[in-house]
Amino acid sequence: MENYRLLLVLATLAFIGGLVHAVVVLKKGGWRESRWHLLPMALGFALQTAFLYFRGRALGQCPMKSLPDILVFIAWSIALLYFLVGGAYRLSLLGLFTAPLVAAMQILALLLPGSFGAYPAKDRIIPLVELHAAVALIAYAAFALACITGVMYLMQERMLKRHRIGGLFYQLPPIQDLAKSIRRLALLGLMLLTAALGMSMALHHPVSSPKVIFAWAVWLLYGGMSVVMCRHMLSPRQTAWLAVVGFVVPFMSLWLVTGK
């Protein structure tokens, strides 16, 4: 097993360990007093970063060309945004919902046939091309976090309707904060994707390229979603469903463009 593949396995185990620890702490009711749940998430993120570094060195370029590598990069970006925006958006339990998604994406990347193979050699690395791809994938990570936050909103609303007030419910952020966070994360992803598409235009990428076509399709989808959300044209519940279902499009586009 290559060293970088072992790093990814260890990162996946760290996120699974973080999920198990979070569940145990929640059952004991000590979530707000404990900050140990951040440790496995930080360890997992550090191992992800090491994986990307050594994988990139082995390839001689950024590991963002194959579907397994893209899945790992998005999983890394989700963890990065978790640390950057979780506190700002008062999403104290975001890690509990983020860890299983990140772990699942990395397990899928490890299990895909021919995962982490070599890339065709490149004569010259163009930094703007690499930056364009990275920003686009980080935008997809923001959409993923909007989806996760939507799931948190729908769970809390279901608990309220069924009068299951206790345990997990008391640890979730106020439902109004979740609704606001969904809009902000979707808008953050849209802004990042706009920047990536701007770089694509500067690089004169062919508009007929499947990657560009799907990127514009995702931009149009989330552009429309952001307008609908910001104008409050839908109820908070419908907004949450839109964020959850909407993520299917960017996620499936990864398979359609790179899943060969």
Backbone as numpy.savetxt, mean C-alpha at the origin, in Angstrom:
# Nx Ny Nz CAx CAy CAz Cx Cy Cz
18.97 -20.52 -1.22 18.12 -19.32 -1.22 19.00 -18.07 -1.22
18.71 -17.14 -2.18 19.47 -15.90 -2.24 19.29 -15.13 -0.94
20.32 -14.34 -0.58 20.25 -13.55 0.65 19.06 -12.61 0.67
18.80 -11.97 -0.48 17.70 -11.01 -0.49 16.34 -11.70 -0.36
16.21 -12.93 -0.87 14.96 -13.66 -0.71 14.74 -14.03 0.76
15.81 -14.39 1.45 15.72 -14.68 2.88 15.29 -13.43 3.65
15.80 -12.28 3.27 15.41 -11.03 3.91 13.91 -10.79 3.76
13.37 -11.11 2.59 11.93 -10.91 2.35 11.12 -11.88 3.20
11.59 -13.12 3.33 10.90 -14.09 4.19 10.89 -13.59 5.64
12.02 -13.09 6.11 12.10 -12.57 7.48 11.20 -11.35 7.67
11.15 -10.48 6.65 10.27 -9.31 6.72 8.82 -9.74 6.82
8.45 -10.75 6.06 7.07 -11.25 6.10 6.74 -11.82 7.47
7.68 -12.56 8.05 7.47 -13.12 9.39 7.34 -12.01 10.43
8.10 -10.92 10.24 8.01 -9.79 11.17 6.62 -9.17 11.13
6.06 -8.99 9.95 4.72 -8.40 9.84 3.66 -9.34 10.41
3.84 -10.65 10.17 2.89 -11.61 10.75 3.01 -11.58 12.27
4.25 -11.49 12.78 4.45 -11.39 14.23 3.81 -10.13 14.79
3.91 -9.03 14.05 3.27 -7.79 14.49 1.77 -7.93 14.56
1.18 -8.65 13.60 -0.26 -8.87 13.61 -0.68 -9.71 14.81
0.07 -10.78 15.07 -0.25 -11.65 16.22 -0.13 -10.87 17.52
0.94 -10.10 17.64 1.14 -9.31 18.87 0.00 -8.31 19.06
-0.42 -7.66 17.96 -1.50 -6.67 18.05 -2.80 -7.31 18.51
-3.09 -8.50 18.00 -4.32 -9.20 18.38 -4.28 -9.56 19.86
-3.14 -10.04 20.33 -3.00 -10.41 21.74 -3.19 -9.19 22.64
-2.54 -8.07 22.27 -2.64 -6.85 23.07 -4.08 -6.34 23.08
-4.76 -6.41 21.94 -6.14 -5.95 21.87 -7.04 -6.77 22.79
-6.82 -8.08 22.81 -7.64 -8.94 23.68 -7.43 -8.60 25.15
-6.22 -8.15 25.48 -5.95 -7.78 26.87 -6.40 -6.35 27.18
-6.76 -5.60 26.11 -7.24 -4.24 26.32 -6.17 -3.23 26.64
-4.92 -3.50 26.26 -3.85 -2.57 26.61 -3.23 -1.89 25.42
-4.00 -1.74 24.32 -3.45 -1.20 23.08 -2.91 0.22 23.26
-3.68 1.09 23.91 -3.29 2.49 24.02 -2.06 2.67 24.91
-1.86 1.75 25.86 -0.71 1.87 26.75 0.55 1.27 26.14
0.37 0.37 25.16 1.52 -0.33 24.58 1.97 0.32 23.27
3.28 0.40 23.10 3.84 0.88 21.83 4.73 -0.20 21.20
4.69 -1.40 21.78 5.54 -2.46 21.27 5.09 -2.96 19.90
3.83 -2.65 19.54 3.34 -3.10 18.23 4.10 -2.42 17.09
4.76 -1.28 17.38 5.53 -0.59 16.36 6.84 -1.32 16.05
7.35 -2.08 17.03 8.65 -2.73 16.85 8.66 -3.74 15.71
7.73 -4.71 15.65 7.76 -5.65 14.52 7.50 -4.96 13.19
6.66 -3.91 13.18 6.43 -3.17 11.94 7.71 -2.49 11.48
8.45 -1.89 12.43 9.71 -1.22 12.09 10.75 -2.24 11.61
10.79 -3.40 12.28 11.71 -4.46 11.87 11.38 -4.96 10.46
10.09 -5.18 10.22 9.67 -5.62 8.89 10.04 -4.62 7.82
9.85 -3.33 8.13 10.18 -2.28 7.17 11.69 -2.24 6.90
12.49 -2.39 7.95 13.94 -2.39 7.78 14.39 -3.57 6.92
13.79 -4.73 7.13 14.14 -5.91 6.34 13.68 -5.75 4.89
12.51 -5.12 4.69 12.05 -4.82 3.32 13.06 -3.92 2.61
13.51 -2.90 3.32 14.47 -1.94 2.74 15.76 -2.65 2.37
16.22 -3.55 3.25 17.43 -4.31 2.95 17.22 -5.21 1.74
16.04 -5.82 1.64 15.74 -6.65 0.47 15.85 -5.83 -0.82
15.20 -4.65 -0.84 15.23 -3.82 -2.04 16.66 -3.40 -2.40
17.45 -3.12 -1.36 18.84 -2.71 -1.61 19.64 -3.84 -2.26
19.60 -5.03 -1.67 20.41 -6.14 -2.19 19.84 -6.67 -3.51
18.53 -6.65 -3.65 17.93 -7.05 -4.93 18.34 -6.07 -6.02
18.33 -4.78 -5.70 18.76 -3.79 -6.67 20.21 -3.94 -7.06
21.05 -4.24 -6.09 22.48 -4.46 -6.38 22.67 -5.68 -7.28
21.90 -6.73 -7.04 22.03 -7.94 -7.86 21.59 -7.67 -9.30
20.59 -6.80 -9.47 20.08 -6.52 -10.80 20.85 -5.42 -11.51
21.48 -4.53 -10.72 22.14 -3.38 -11.30 21.18 -2.28 -11.67
19.97 -2.33 -11.13 18.95 -1.32 -11.38 17.85 -1.45 -10.33
16.93 -0.49 -10.31 15.85 -0.54 -9.32 14.95 -1.75 -9.59
14.59 -2.52 -8.55 13.76 -3.72 -8.74 12.28 -3.38 -8.85
11.88 -2.90 -10.03 10.49 -2.49 -10.23 9.97 -2.90 -11.61
10.51 -3.98 -12.17 10.14 -4.35 -13.53 9.25 -5.59 -13.60
9.41 -6.54 -12.67 8.60 -7.76 -12.69 7.48 -7.65 -11.66
6.44 -8.47 -11.83 5.30 -8.43 -10.92 5.70 -8.72 -9.47
6.52 -9.76 -9.18 6.93 -9.98 -7.79 7.65 -8.78 -7.19
8.56 -8.18 -7.96 9.28 -7.02 -7.45 8.35 -5.83 -7.21
7.39 -5.65 -8.10 6.43 -4.55 -7.95 5.58 -4.76 -6.70
5.15 -6.00 -6.47 4.36 -6.29 -5.27 5.15 -5.96 -4.00
6.42 -6.32 -4.00 7.26 -6.03 -2.82 7.45 -4.53 -2.67
7.68 -3.83 -3.78 7.90 -2.38 -3.69 6.65 -1.68 -3.17
5.48 -2.11 -3.61 4.24 -1.51 -3.11 4.06 -1.85 -1.63
4.37 -3.09 -1.25 4.28 -3.48 0.17 5.22 -2.61 1.01
6.42 -2.37 0.51 7.37 -1.48 1.21 6.81 -0.06 1.31
6.20 0.41 0.23 5.63 1.76 0.21 4.46 1.88 1.18
3.67 0.82 1.30 2.55 0.82 2.26 3.10 0.96 3.68
4.15 0.19 3.99 4.76 0.28 5.32 5.35 1.68 5.55
5.99 2.24 4.53 6.55 3.59 4.64 5.46 4.61 4.94
4.37 4.57 4.18 3.28 5.52 4.39 2.60 5.29 5.73
2.58 4.04 6.19 2.02 3.75 7.51 2.73 4.57 8.58
4.06 4.60 8.51 4.83 5.35 9.51 4.70 6.86 9.29
4.55 7.29 8.05 4.52 8.71 7.75 3.15 9.35 8.04
2.07 8.63 7.73 0.74 9.26 7.81 -0.14 8.68 8.90
0.21 7.53 9.44 -0.65 6.91 10.44 -0.95 7.82 11.62
0.11 8.41 12.18 -0.08 9.32 13.31 -0.76 10.61 12.91
-0.39 11.13 11.74 -0.96 12.40 11.29 -2.46 12.29 11.07
-2.91 11.11 10.61 -4.33 10.93 10.34 -5.06 10.25 11.49
-4.39 10.13 12.65 -4.98 9.53 13.85 -5.44 8.09 13.60
-4.67 7.38 12.80 -5.03 5.99 12.50 -4.20 5.08 13.38
-4.52 5.04 14.66 -3.71 4.31 15.62 -3.68 2.80 15.35
-4.74 2.27 14.80 -4.81 0.83 14.55 -4.47 0.46 13.11
-3.93 1.40 12.35 -3.68 1.13 10.95 -2.73 -0.05 10.76
-1.76 -0.18 11.67 -0.80 -1.28 11.54 -1.45 -2.65 11.61
-2.50 -2.78 12.44 -3.20 -4.06 12.58 -3.80 -4.49 11.26
-4.29 -3.52 10.48 -4.92 -3.83 9.20 -3.91 -3.82 8.06
-2.81 -3.10 8.24 -1.77 -3.02 7.21 -0.93 -4.28 7.15
-0.56 -4.81 8.32 0.35 -5.97 8.38 -0.12 -7.16 7.55
-1.41 -7.58 7.65 -1.81 -8.75 6.86 -1.76 -8.49 5.35
-2.08 -7.27 4.91 -2.02 -6.97 3.48 -0.57 -7.01 2.99
0.33 -6.39 3.75 1.75 -6.39 3.37 2.29 -7.82 3.34
1.97 -8.59 4.38 2.45 -9.98 4.43 1.89 -10.80 3.26
0.61 -10.60 2.94 -0.01 -11.35 1.85 0.62 -11.01 0.50
0.91 -9.74 0.29 1.54 -9.33 -0.98 2.93 -9.93 -1.11
3.66 -9.99 0.00 5.01 -10.54 -0.06 4.99 -12.06 -0.22
4.06 -12.72 0.43 3.93 -14.17 0.24 3.58 -14.48 -1.20
2.66 -13.70 -1.78 2.29 -13.88 -3.18 3.51 -13.68 -4.08
4.30 -12.64 -3.79 5.50 -12.39 -4.59 6.47 -13.57 -4.52
6.61 -14.16 -3.34 7.52 -15.30 -3.17 7.02 -16.55 -3.88
5.69 -16.69 -3.99 5.12 -17.91 -4.54 4.90 -17.87 -6.05
4.96 -16.68 -6.64 4.74 -16.57 -8.08 5.82 -17.35 -8.84
5.45 -18.05 -9.91 6.44 -18.82 -10.68 7.55 -17.92 -11.22
8.77 -18.39 -11.07 9.92 -17.64 -11.58 10.14 -16.30 -10.92
9.72 -16.19 -9.66 9.84 -14.90 -8.98 11.29 -14.51 -8.77
11.53 -13.21 -8.88 12.84 -12.59 -8.62 13.94 -13.14 -9.53
13.58 -13.25 -10.81 14.59 -13.63 -11.80 15.40 -12.43 -12.23
16.31 -12.67 -13.17 17.17 -11.59 -13.67 16.40 -10.71 -14.65
16.85 -9.46 -14.79 16.29 -8.53 -15.77 17.21 -8.49 -16.99
16.66 -8.08 -18.14 17.57 -7.82 -19.28 18.55 -6.70 -18.93
19.76 -6.82 -19.39 20.79 -5.81 -19.08 20.41 -4.46 -19.69
20.72 -3.39 -18.96 20.46 -2.04 -19.46 21.78 -1.30 -19.66
21.88 -0.62 -20.81 23.11 0.12 -21.10 23.25 1.35 -20.21
22.11 2.00 -19.94 22.17 3.25 -19.19 20.94 3.37 -18.30
21.14 3.77 -17.06 20.04 3.99 -16.13 19.68 5.48 -16.15
18.41 5.76 -16.44 17.93 7.15 -16.46 17.21 7.41 -15.15
17.78 8.25 -14.27 17.19 8.47 -12.94 15.72 8.89 -12.98
15.34 9.74 -13.94 13.96 10.22 -14.00 12.99 9.09 -14.31
13.44 8.13 -15.11 12.60 6.96 -15.41 12.36 6.14 -14.15
13.43 5.92 -13.37 13.31 5.16 -12.14 12.43 5.91 -11.13
12.61 7.24 -11.05 11.81 8.04 -10.12 10.34 8.01 -10.52
10.07 8.10 -11.80 8.70 8.06 -12.31 8.00 6.77 -11.88
8.68 5.64 -12.05 8.09 4.35 -11.68 7.89 4.25 -10.17
8.87 4.72 -9.40 8.78 4.64 -7.95 7.61 5.48 -7.42
7.46 6.70 -7.92 6.39 7.58 -7.46 5.02 6.98 -7.81
4.90 6.39 -8.98 3.64 5.76 -9.38 3.28 4.62 -8.43
4.26 3.81 -8.05 3.98 2.69 -7.15 3.67 3.17 -5.74
4.30 4.24 -5.30 3.98 4.81 -3.98 2.55 5.36 -4.00
2.13 5.91 -5.15 0.74 6.36 -5.29 -0.21 5.18 -5.10
0.13 4.03 -5.68 -0.72 2.84 -5.52 -0.77 2.41 -4.05
0.34 2.61 -3.34 0.36 2.28 -1.91 -0.60 3.19 -1.14
-0.66 4.47 -1.52 -1.61 5.39 -0.87 -3.04 4.94 -1.14
-3.32 4.47 -2.35 -4.65 3.96 -2.65 -4.95 2.71 -1.81
-3.91 1.90 -1.59 -4.09 0.71 -0.75 -4.44 1.10 0.68
-3.77 2.14 1.22 -4.07 2.60 2.57 -5.47 3.19 2.65
-5.92 3.87 1.59 -7.29 4.37 1.56 -8.27 3.20 1.61
-7.94 2.12 0.91 -8.76 0.91 0.93 -8.80 0.31 2.34
-7.65 0.21 2.99 -7.58 -0.35 4.34 -8.39 0.51 5.31
-8.26 1.84 5.18 -9.02 2.73 6.04 -10.51 2.60 5.80
-10.88 2.36 4.53 -12.28 2.10 4.21 -12.80 0.85 4.90
-11.97 -0.19 4.95 -12.34 -1.42 5.66 -12.55 -1.13 7.15
-11.65 -0.33 7.73 -11.78 0.04 9.14 -13.10 0.78 9.39
-13.45 1.70 8.49 -14.69 2.45 8.62 -15.89 1.51 8.58
-15.92 0.61 7.59 -17.06 -0.29 7.43 -17.20 -1.24 8.62
-16.06 -1.68 9.17 -16.12 -2.53 10.36 -16.71 -1.78 11.54
-16.26 -0.53 11.74 -16.76 0.24 12.87 -18.26 0.54 12.71
-18.66 0.86 11.49 -20.08 1.13 11.25 -20.92 -0.12 11.51
-20.41 -1.26 11.12 -21.13 -2.52 11.35 -21.27 -2.79 12.84
-20.19 -2.53 13.60 -20.25 -2.72 15.05 -21.29 -1.80 15.68
-21.35 -0.56 15.19 -22.34 0.39 15.73 -23.77 -0.09 15.45
-24.00 -0.55 14.23 -25.35 -0.98 13.86 -25.78 -2.21 14.65
-24.80 -3.08 14.96 -25.12 -4.31 15.69 -24.94 -4.15 17.19
-24.62 -2.91 17.63 -24.45 -2.59 19.05 -23.37 -3.46 19.72
-22.32 -3.76 18.95 -21.19 -4.51 19.50 -20.11 -3.51 19.92
-20.39 -2.82 21.00 -19.51 -1.76 21.47 -18.57 -2.33 22.52
-17.29 -2.43 22.16 -16.32 -2.98 23.11 -15.12 -3.54 22.38
-14.07 -3.83 23.12 -12.88 -4.45 22.53 -12.29 -3.62 21.41
-12.33 -4.17 20.21 -11.74 -3.52 19.04 -12.37 -2.16 18.79
-13.67 -2.02 19.03 -14.37 -0.77 18.74 -13.74 0.40 19.46
-13.39 0.22 20.73 -12.85 1.32 21.52 -11.44 1.72 21.10
-10.76 0.83 20.35 -9.40 1.14 19.91 -9.38 1.83 18.54
-10.50 1.76 17.81 -10.55 2.38 16.49 -10.66 3.90 16.62
-10.13 4.65 15.64 -10.29 6.10 15.65 -11.77 6.47 15.52
-12.15 7.69 15.89 -13.53 8.12 15.68 -13.93 7.93 14.22
-15.16 7.53 14.00 -15.60 7.19 12.65 -15.51 8.39 11.71
-15.68 9.61 12.26 -15.54 10.80 11.43 -14.11 10.99 10.94
-13.14 10.65 11.81 -11.73 10.75 11.41 -11.39 9.76 10.30
-11.99 8.57 10.37 -11.75 7.57 9.34 -12.27 8.06 7.99
-13.44 8.67 8.00 -14.02 9.18 6.75 -13.12 10.26 6.14
-12.58 11.14 6.98 -11.68 12.18 6.50 -10.39 11.58 5.97
-9.88 10.57 6.65 -8.62 9.95 6.25 -8.73 9.27 4.90
-9.88 8.66 4.63 -10.09 8.02 3.32 -9.93 9.05 2.21
-10.58 10.21 2.38 -10.49 11.26 1.36 -9.05 11.75 1.21
-8.36 11.97 2.34 -7.00 12.50 2.28 -6.03 11.52 1.62
-6.17 10.23 1.94 -5.27 9.23 1.36 -5.53 9.06 -0.13
-6.79 9.08 -0.53 -7.10 8.99 -1.96 -6.54 10.20 -2.70
-6.65 11.39 -2.09 -6.12 12.60 -2.71 -4.59 12.57 -2.75
-3.96 12.06 -1.69 -2.50 11.92 -1.68 -2.04 11.02 -2.82
-2.71 9.88 -2.98 -2.36 8.97 -4.07 -2.55 9.61 -5.43
-3.63 10.39 -5.58 -3.89 11.07 -6.85 -2.79 12.09 -7.16
-2.36 12.83 -6.15 -1.30 13.82 -6.36 0.01 13.14 -6.77
0.34 12.02 -6.11 1.57 11.30 -6.46 1.48 10.72 -7.87
0.32 10.18 -8.22 0.16 9.61 -9.56 0.20 10.71 -10.62
-0.34 11.88 -10.30 -0.27 13.02 -11.23 1.20 13.40 -11.48
2.00 13.42 -10.41 3.42 13.72 -10.56 4.11 12.67 -11.43
3.77 11.40 -11.21 4.38 10.32 -12.00 4.01 10.44 -13.48
2.75 10.76 -13.75 2.32 10.90 -15.14 2.94 12.13 -15.78
3.15 13.19 -14.98 3.84 14.37 -15.49 5.26 14.02 -15.92
5.95 13.20 -15.12 7.29 12.74 -15.49 7.26 11.88 -16.74
6.20 11.05 -16.86 6.06 10.20 -18.04 5.94 11.05 -19.31
5.17 12.14 -19.20 5.02 13.02 -20.36 6.34 13.71 -20.69
7.08 14.10 -19.65 8.38 14.74 -19.86 9.37 13.78 -20.53
9.20 12.49 -20.24 10.08 11.47 -20.83 9.61 11.02 -22.21
8.46 11.56 -22.64 7.89 11.23 -23.95 7.58 9.73 -24.09
7.07 9.14 -23.02 6.65 7.75 -23.11 5.47 7.64 -24.07
5.42 6.61 -24.91 4.30 6.45 -25.85 2.97 6.35 -25.11
2.00 7.14 -25.54 0.68 7.12 -24.91 0.00 5.78 -25.11
0.39 5.07 -26.19 -0.22 3.78 -26.48 0.35 2.64 -25.64
1.37 2.92 -24.83 1.96 1.89 -23.97 0.92 1.40 -22.97
0.79 0.07 -22.80 -0.21 -0.45 -21.85 -0.05 0.11 -20.44
1.20 0.29 -20.00 1.42 0.83 -18.66 0.89 2.25 -18.54
1.11 3.05 -19.57 0.64 4.43 -19.55 -0.88 4.47 -19.63
-1.46 3.62 -20.46 -2.93 3.59 -20.60 -3.58 3.24 -19.27
-3.07 2.21 -18.60 -3.65 1.80 -17.32 -3.41 2.84 -16.24
-2.25 3.50 -16.28 -1.97 4.56 -15.29 -2.96 5.71 -15.45
-3.25 6.08 -16.69 -4.23 7.14 -16.92 -5.64 6.69 -16.52
-5.95 5.42 -16.73 -7.25 4.90 -16.32 -7.41 4.99 -14.80
-6.34 4.63 -14.07 -6.37 4.73 -12.60 -6.48 6.19 -12.19
-5.75 7.08 -12.89 -5.82 8.52 -12.57 -7.24 9.05 -12.75
-7.88 8.67 -13.86 -9.26 9.12 -14.10 -10.21 8.58 -13.04
-10.01 7.32 -12.65 -10.86 6.72 -11.62 -10.73 7.48 -10.31
-9.50 7.67 -9.85 -9.31 8.32 -8.55 -9.53 9.83 -8.63
-9.36 10.41 -9.82 -9.72 11.82 -9.99 -11.21 12.01 -9.80
-12.00 11.13 -10.43 -13.44 11.18 -10.25 -13.85 10.90 -8.82
-13.19 9.91 -8.21 -13.49 9.57 -6.81 -13.19 10.75 -5.89
-12.07 11.43 -6.13 -11.70 12.55 -5.26 -12.69 13.70 -5.37
-13.16 13.96 -6.58 -14.18 15.01 -6.77 -15.45 14.65 -6.02
-15.88 13.40 -6.16 -17.09 12.94 -5.49 -16.94 13.02 -3.98
-15.76 12.60 -3.48 -15.52 12.61 -2.03 -15.45 14.03 -1.48
-14.69 14.89 -2.16 -14.49 16.25 -1.64 -15.76 17.09 -1.71
-16.63 16.79 -2.66 -17.90 17.51 -2.77 -19.00 16.88 -1.91
-18.63 15.80 -1.19 -19.56 15.11 -0.29 -20.84 14.69 -1.03
-20.64 14.18 -2.23 -21.77 13.73 -3.04 -22.25 12.35 -2.62
-21.45 11.66 -1.81 -21.83 10.34 -1.31 -21.81 10.36 0.21
-22.50 9.40 0.80 -22.46 9.25 2.25 -21.09 8.71 2.65
-20.66 8.90 3.91 -19.38 8.34 4.35 -19.28 6.83 4.10
-20.38 6.13 4.28 -20.37 4.68 4.04 -20.11 4.38 2.56
-20.76 5.11 1.68 -20.54 4.90 0.25 -19.12 5.29 -0.14
-18.60 6.33 0.49 -17.21 6.73 0.24 -16.25 5.61 0.63
-16.50 4.98 1.78 -15.65 3.88 2.23 -15.71 2.71 1.24
-16.91 2.38 0.79 -17.04 1.30 -0.19 -16.32 1.65 -1.49
-16.40 2.92 -1.88 -15.74 3.36 -3.11 -14.23 3.17 -3.00
-13.68 3.50 -1.84 -12.23 3.35 -1.63 -11.83 1.88 -1.65
-12.67 1.02 -1.06 -12.35 -0.42 -1.00 -12.44 -1.05 -2.38
-13.57 -0.83 -3.06 -13.78 -1.44 -4.38 -12.87 -0.80 -5.42
-12.63 0.52 -5.28 -11.81 1.22 -6.27 -10.40 0.69 -6.36
-9.86 0.15 -5.26 -8.48 -0.34 -5.27 -8.33 -1.58 -6.15
-9.43 -2.22 -6.49 -9.35 -3.39 -7.37 -8.73 -3.01 -8.72
-9.05 -1.81 -9.22 -8.57 -1.40 -10.54 -7.04 -1.26 -10.57
-6.43 -0.45 -9.69 -4.96 -0.37 -9.74 -4.28 -1.70 -9.43
-4.87 -2.49 -8.54 -4.25 -3.77 -8.20 -4.29 -4.72 -9.40
-5.44 -4.80 -10.08 -5.55 -5.68 -11.23 -4.71 -5.19 -12.40
-4.51 -3.86 -12.49 -3.70 -3.34 -13.59 -2.26 -3.84 -13.51
-1.78 -4.11 -12.29 -0.44 -4.67 -12.14 -0.33 -6.02 -12.83
-1.37 -6.83 -12.67 -1.38 -8.16 -13.28 -1.50 -8.07 -14.79
-2.37 -7.16 -15.25 -2.62 -7.06 -16.69 -1.40 -6.54 -17.46
-0.62 -5.67 -16.79 0.52 -5.07 -17.47 1.78 -5.90 -17.31
2.00 -6.48 -16.12 3.28 -7.16 -15.86 3.12 -8.66 -15.62
1.92 -9.14 -15.38 1.75 -10.54 -15.03 1.83 -11.46 -16.23
3.03 -11.73 -16.63 3.26 -12.57 -17.79 4.04 -13.82 -17.40
